[in-house]
């Protein structure tokens, strides 16, 4: 992998220091040999970096608090890698993610890349490949799931990269002015996709470049994904449509947006994740955002300059090969302790815990810095599996290791685990 381009990995964080800590712990395990880590965070987020013992290995900047685009541009101006990659603070990358995401840039005409995103249970996909239209609506993109595919955008039809799993050539992104600060939240990366599409750039889709996205609570949504505010969504959607959709269809598109958001709010109300009074308040917030989006001036973005800091390699040596531990649920305490011990030594660990039931499986990244897959021995992990399968323990373990192998191959932990990386005991 020494022929991979240098990568600047940018993580933006605001109001979620605990999620940021998990994200950065997982970044210790990335197997890309030449990447730097840039974190643009508020003060609690920057303090979390210190507690993890990573302050001398991470480029940092304080989050200006002016929205996601300004924060990403702040990171971009620190980025000295040939490629810039982006990861959300409530996401956890697979160890192979960054090297997979960077690989297609060996093709000279590739300007952007995106991978697949798994959801909160760590197994089901949240987002696969998509393309986006001039109204900002997304549609499935047919791609092979066992190979890299290249796609060229066109005016009014862009290849979508997810904000939590995307990469660009720094020179190309800087030449188009980076992210548009008018997008405080929502469609900011899609606007970049559309500008690249208008210029005919090629985007690579890599199904095996995967992250897990947990949708952590924040200022704009609850842990149940119920919206707390819709102003920025309305403003960004309106700006996007004004820039890219036919002018004579704008009012129809905005009415469609309002209907879709009202239906979304009503679904949350039925589930009990919103109160009835929240619906009217949020629809008013959406209307105010739409009005603000109508007033935003539309102007070409000036190019961004060269990076303001030299490249800083995050890790001098790649992490050891990933290992696994496995056992029954009644062995959990001992196995968790062993997994945490290995994680503190910098070893990527996956712990499999199977109980005597048919419970669904879930994969999570634990506070101790390791992955845990738990569920019933007879339950399903992949949602395409039967509800109940009469597994023996060894066969089930082999099947789950095989399922993970494309993104996180791991061997038994009894073998030599390699050298240690710095990691704070306080957060172990």
SELO-349299 format. One record per residue: x, y, z of N, C-alpha, C in turn; residue in one letter. Coordinates in steps of 0.1 Angstrom, whole numbers, plus 5000, padded with zeros to 4 digits. Layout:
! SELO-349299
XYZXYZXYZA;...
This chain:
! SELO-349299
500849885000500050005000500850135000X;502250124998503050234999502850334987X;502150284976501950364965500650444966X;499950434977498750514980499150664981X;498250754976498550894978498450934993X;499051044996498951105010497451155011X;496951135023495551175026495451265039X;494651365038494351445050492951405053X;492751345065491451305070490851415079X;489751475075489151585082487851545090X;487851565103486651535111486251675117X;484951705115484351825121483451785132X;483551855144482751815155482251935162X;481051925167480452035175479351975185X;479651995198478651945208478651795210X;479651725205479551575207480951525210X;481551565221482951515225482951365227X;481951305232481951155235481951085221X;481151125212481151065199482451085192X;483051205193484251235187485351145192X;485351115205486351025211486350885205X;485150835203484950705197485550705183X;485150805175485650825161487150825161X;487750895169489250915169489950785174X;489350715183489850585188489950485176X;488850485168488750395156489750445146X;490050575144490950625134492450575137X;492650535150494050485153494350355146X;493250285141493450155135493450155120X;493350275114493350285099494650235094X;494550155083495850095078496450175067X;495950295064496650375053497950415059X;499050395051500450425056500750575057X;500050655050500550805050499250895050X;498750905062497651005064497851095076X;497251215075497251305086495851315091X;495651355103494351365109494151515113X;493051575108492751715111491351715118X;491251775129490051785137489651935139X;488451965134487952105136486852085146X;487052135158486052105169485852215178X;484752215186484652315196485552275208X;485552365218486452345229486252205237X;485052165239484952025245485551915236X;485451935223485951835214487451835214X;488051955214489551975215490051915228X;489351935239489751875252489751725251X;488751665244488651515242489951465236X;490451545226491651505219492851495229X;492951595238493951595248493851465257X;492651435261492351325270492751195264X;492651185251493051065244494551055242X;495251155245496751155243497151165229X;496351235220496551245206496951385202X;497051485211497251625208498451645199X;499551565201500751595194500751525180X;499751445177499651375164498551425155X;497751515160496551565153496651715150X;496351755138496251895135494851945140X;494752055147493452095152493152245149X;491952275149491452415148490152425155X;489852535161488652555168487552575158X;486452505160485252515151484752655152X;484652725140484152865140482652875144X;481952765144480552775148479652845138X;480052835125479352905114478752805104X;478652675109478052575100479152485095X;478652375089479452265085480452305073X;479952385064480852415052482052505057X;481752605065482952685070483852595078X;483352505086484252415094485052325085X;484452275075485152185065486252265057X;485852385054486852465047488052505056X;487752515069488852545079489752425079X;489252305079490052185078490852175065X;490152205054490752205041491952295040X;491952405046493052495046494252445054X;494052345063495152285070495652155063X;494952115053495251985047496351995037X;497451915039498551905030498651775022X;497651695023497651565016497151585001X;497551494993497051504979495551484979X;495051404988493651374989493051425002X;491851475002491151505015489951415016X;489851355028488751265031488051325043X;486751295043485851345054485151235061X;485051255074484351155083483651235093X;482351195096481551265107482051225120X;481851305130482251275144481451165150X;480251135145479451025150479550895141X;480650885134480950765126482150695131X;482250565127483450485131483850415118X;485150435113485550375101486050235103X;485950155093486650025093488150045092X;488949955097490449975095490849985081X;490149925072490549925058489950045050X;489150125057488350225050489150325042X;490150395048490850505042491750455031X;492350335032493250285021492350255009X;491150195012490250165001489750284994X;489450385002488850514996489850584988X;491150574992492250654985492750584972X;492550444971493150374961492750414947X;491450454944491150484930491750614925X;492250694933492850824929494150794921X;494650674920495750634912495350654897X;494050654894493550694881493450844880X;494150894870494251044869492951114868X;491951054862490751124859489751114871X;490051044882489151034893489351154902X;488351234905488451344913487751334927X;486851234928486151214940485851064943X;485551024955485350884958484350884970X;483550774970482650754981482450604984X;482150574996481950435000480550405006X;480350295011479050255017479050285032X;477850305037477650345051476750255058X;477150195069476350105077475650195088X;474450145092473650225102474050195116X;473050225125473250225140473550075145X;472949985138473149845143474549785138X;475249865130476549825125476649715115X;475449675110475349565101474549605088X;473349655090472449695079473049825073X;472849835060473349955053472350075055X;472950185058472150305059472150375045X;473250375038473350435025474250345016X;473850325004474750254994475050364984X;475150324971475450424961474150494957X;474350634954473250714950473650824941X;472650864933472950984925471851084929X;472151214926471251324931470851404919X;469551454919469051534909469151684912X;468551764903468751914905467851974916X;466951894921466151934933466751894946X;467851814945468451764957467951624961X;467051574953466551434956467551334952X;467651224960468551114957467850994952X;468650914944468050794938469150684938X;468750564939469750454939470550454926X;471850424928472750414917473150264916X;472950204905473250064903474750044901X;475449984911476849954910477149814914X;478249754909478649624914479049634929X;478649544938478949554952480249484955X;480949424945482149354948483349414940X;483149534935484249604927484049754927X;485149824924485149964923484450004909X;483650104909483050154896483250304895X;483450344883483650484880482450544873X;482150674877480850734872481150884869X;480750924857480851064854479551144855X;479551254862478351324864478051414852X;476851474852476451564841475651674847X;475451784840474651894846473251844850X;472851864862471551824867471551684872X;472651614872472751474877474151444882X;474251444895475551424902475651294909X;476851244910477151124918477251164932X;476451114941476451154955477551094963X;478251174971479151114981478551154994X;478551065004478051085017479051165025X;478551265032479451355040480251285050X;479851165054480551085064481450985058X;481550985045482450875038482750925024X;483651025023483951075010485351135009X;485851144997487251194995487251264982X;488151364981488351444969489851474967X;490251494954491551554952491551694958X;492551714966492551854972492651964962X;493451944952493652044942492352074934X;491551974932490251994925489252064934X;489152014946488252074956488552224958X;489852254960490352384962490052474950X;490152414938489952494926488552544924X;487552464929486152504928485652574940X;486652614949486252694961485852624973X;486152494973485752414985484252414987X;483852415000482452405003481852545004X;480552555000479952684999479452725013X;479952835019479552865033478052895035X;477352925024475952945025475152825030X;475752705028475152585034475652565048X;474852605058475252585072475152435076X;474152365070473852225073472952175062X;473252055057472451985047472752035033X;473051935024473351945010474652015007X;475452035018476752105015477652025006X;477751895009478551805001477951774987X;476551774987475851754975476051874965X;476251994970476552104962477952094956X;478852034963480152004957480051904947X;479251794949479051694939478451754926X;477551844928476851904916477851994908X;478752064915479752144908480752054901X;481151944907482051854900481351794888X;480051764889479351704878479251804866X;478951924869478852024859480252034851X;481352014858482652014851483051884845X;482151774847482451644840483451564848X;483651584861484651504868484051364871X;484951274874484651134876484751104891X;483651024896483650984910483750834910X;484550784919484650634921483750594933X;483050484931482250424942482850294947X;483150284960483850174965482950104976X;482250004973481349944983482149894995X;483449854994484149795005484849905014X;484750035010485150145018484050185028X;484050125040482850135048483050205062X;482050275066482050335080480650295086X;480650305099479350285106478950425111X;477750465108477250595112476150585122X;476250645134475350625144474250725146X;474250835138473250945139473150985154X;474251035159474251085173473351215174X;472851235186471951345189472851475187X;472151585183472851715182471851825183X;472351945178471452055179470252045170X;470351965159469251965149468451835149X;468851735157468051615158468251545171X;467251465175467351395188468051255185X;468251175195468851045194467950955186X;466550985186465650905178465450965164X;466351055160466451115146465251205144X;464551245154463451345153464051485152X;463651565142464251695141463951795152X;464951865156464751975166464552115159X;465052125147464952245139464952205124X;464352295116464252265102464652395094X;465152495101465552615094466652595084X;467752535088468852515079468552425067X;467652315070467252235059466452305049X;465552395053464752475044465652575036X;466652635043467452735036468352665026X;468952555030469952485021469152425009X;468052365011467252305000466852414990X;466452524995465952634986467152694978X;468352714985469452754978469952654967X;469952524971470352424961469452424949X;468152434951467152434940467352564931X;467552674937467752794930469052784921X;470052714926471252704918471252604907X;470452494909470552384899469252344892X;468152374898466852334892466352434882X;465452394873464852494864464052594872X;464152724869463552824877461952814877X;461452764866459952754865459452634873X;460252554879459852444887460152464902X;460652584906461052604920459952594929X;458852664926457652674936457052534938X;456952454927456452324928457352234937X;458652254935459652174942459652204957X;459452334960459352374974458052324981X;456952324974455752264980455952114982X;456652054973456951904975457751884988X;458751974989459651965001458851985014X;457952085014457152105026456251995029X;455651935019454751815021455551695027X;456751675021457551565026457951585040X;458351705044458751735058457651725068X;456451765064455251755072454951605075X;454951525064454751385065455751315075X;457051355074458051305083457751345097X;457351465100457051505113455851435119X;454851405111453651335115454051185119X;454951135111455450995114456150995128X;456951095131457551105144456551125155X;455551205152454451225162453751095165X;453451015155452750885157453650795165X;454950795163455850715171456050755185X;455750885188455950935201457251015203X;457951035192459251095193459151255191X;457951295187457651445187456251465193X;456051575200454751615205453951685194X;452651675195451751735185452151885182X;452451955193452752095192454052125184X;454952025183456152035176455952055161X;454951995156454751985142454552125136X;453652205142453452345137454652425139X;455352415150456552495153457652465142X;457852335140458852295130458552335116X;457252325112456852375099457052525097X;456852595108457152745107458652765106X;459452685113460852695112461352665097X;460752565091461052535077460652645068X;459552705070459052825062460052935063X;460552965075461553075077462853035070X;463252915070464452875063464252885048X;463152855043462852865028462953015025X;462353105033462453245030463953295030X;464653245040466053285040466853235028X;466553115024467253055012466953124999X;465753184999465453274987466253394986X;466753444997467453574998468953554997X;469453434997470953414997471453454983X;472453544982473053564969473753444963X;473653424950474353314944475553364936X;476753324940477953374934478953254932X;479753264922480853164920481753164932X;482253054936483253044947484653064942X;485453154948486753174945487653054949X;488653024941489552914945490152934959X;490452824966491152834979492652814977X;493352864986494852864985495452734989X;496752744990497552624994497452605009X;497752485013497552445028498452535036X;497952565048498652655057499652585067X;499752455066500652375075501252255068X;502452215071503052105064502351975068X;502551865060501951735063502451685076X;501551625084501951565097501351425097X;502251325096501851185096501251155109X;500051085109499351055121500050945129X;500450835121501050725128502250685119X;503450665126504650635118504650485113X;503850405120503750265117502350225116X;502050135106500650085106500250005118X;498949995122498549915134498749775131X;498849685142498949545140497649495133X;497749375128496549305121495449295131X;494249315127493049295136492949155141X;492549135153492349005159490848995164X;490448875168489148855174489248775187X;488248805195487948715207486448675205X;486148555211484848505209484448425221X;483148425225482748345236481248355238X;480748295248479348295252479048425261X;477848455262477448585269477848575284X;477848455290478348445304479848465306X;480548465295481948495295482248645292X;481248725291481448855286482348945295X;482248935308483149025316484549005313X;485048875313486448845311486848885297X;485948865287486348895273486349045271X;485449115277485549265275486849315281X;487249265293488449305299489649285290X;489749165284490849125275490749215262X;489549245257489549325245489949465248X;489649525260490049655263491549655265X;492149555271493649545273494349545259X;493849475249494449475236494249605229X;493149665231492849795225493849905230X;494049895243495049995249496449975243X;496749855238498049835232497949865217X;496849925212496749965198496349855189X;495849745194495449635185493949645181X;493649635169492149635165491549505169X;490549515177489949395183488449385179X;487949275175486549245174486149135184X;485149165192484649065202483349015198X;483248885196481948815193481348755205X;480148795209479448735220478148675216X;477948545217476748485212475948425224X;474748455225473848405236472948285231X;472348215240471548095236470148145232X;470048225221468748275217468748295202X;467648355197467548395183467548545182X;468148615191468148765191468848815178X;468448925173469148995162470549035167X;471449035157472849085161472949235158X;473949285166474349425163475849435165X;476449535158477849565159478049705165X;478749725175479049855180480549875183X;480949995184482250025188482250075202X;482849995211482750025226483650135230X;483350195242484150295247485550255250X;485750125252487150075254487950075241X;487350105230488150115217488249985209X;487149905210487049785202485649755198X;485549675188484249635182483649525190X;482249525192481549415198480349375189X;480349245185479149195179478449105189X;477149135192476449055201475049015195X;474548905200473248855195473148705199X;472048655195471748515197472548425188X;472948305193473648215184472848175172X;471548175174470648125163469948245156X;470248365160469648485154470348535141X;469748625135470348665122471148795124X;472248815116473048935116472549015103X;472948955092472449015079470948995078X;470249105075468749095075468149015064X;469048965055468548865045468548725050X;469148705062469248565067467848525073X;467648395074466348345081466348395096X;465148415101465048455115465748365125X;465648235122466348135131467048035123X;468348015127469147915120469847825131X;469847695130470347605140471947595139X;472647705143474047715142474747635154X;475847575151476847545161477747665163X;478347675175479147795178480247815168X;481047715165482247735156481747775142X;480647715137480147745124479647895123X;479047935134478548075134479648175135X;480648145143481848225143482548235130X;482648125123483248125110482448215100X;481148195101480248275091480348425094X;480448465106480548605109481948665106X;482948585108484248635104484348645089X;483648555081483648565067482848685062X;481848715069481048835066481848965067X;482648965078483449085080484749095072X;485148985066486548975060486749075049X;485749115041486149215031486549355037X;486149385049486449515054487249515067X;487149405075487949385087488349245089X;489349195081489849065083490549055097X;490248945104490848935117491248785120X;492248775128492848635131492648615146X;492848495151492648465165493648555173X;493248595185494048685193495248615200X;495248485200496348405206497648425199X;497648475186498848495179499448625183X;500748645179501448765182500648895178X;500448995187499649105184500349225179X;501649235180502349345174502749455185X;503049575180503549675189502449765194X;502649845204501649935210501650065204X;500450135204500350275201499850345213X;500150475214499650555225498150555226X;497650545238496250555241496050575255X;495150675259494950715272494250605281X;494850575292494250475301492850525306X;492750655308491550705313490250675305X;490450665292489350635283489250495279X;489950405285490050265280488850185283X;
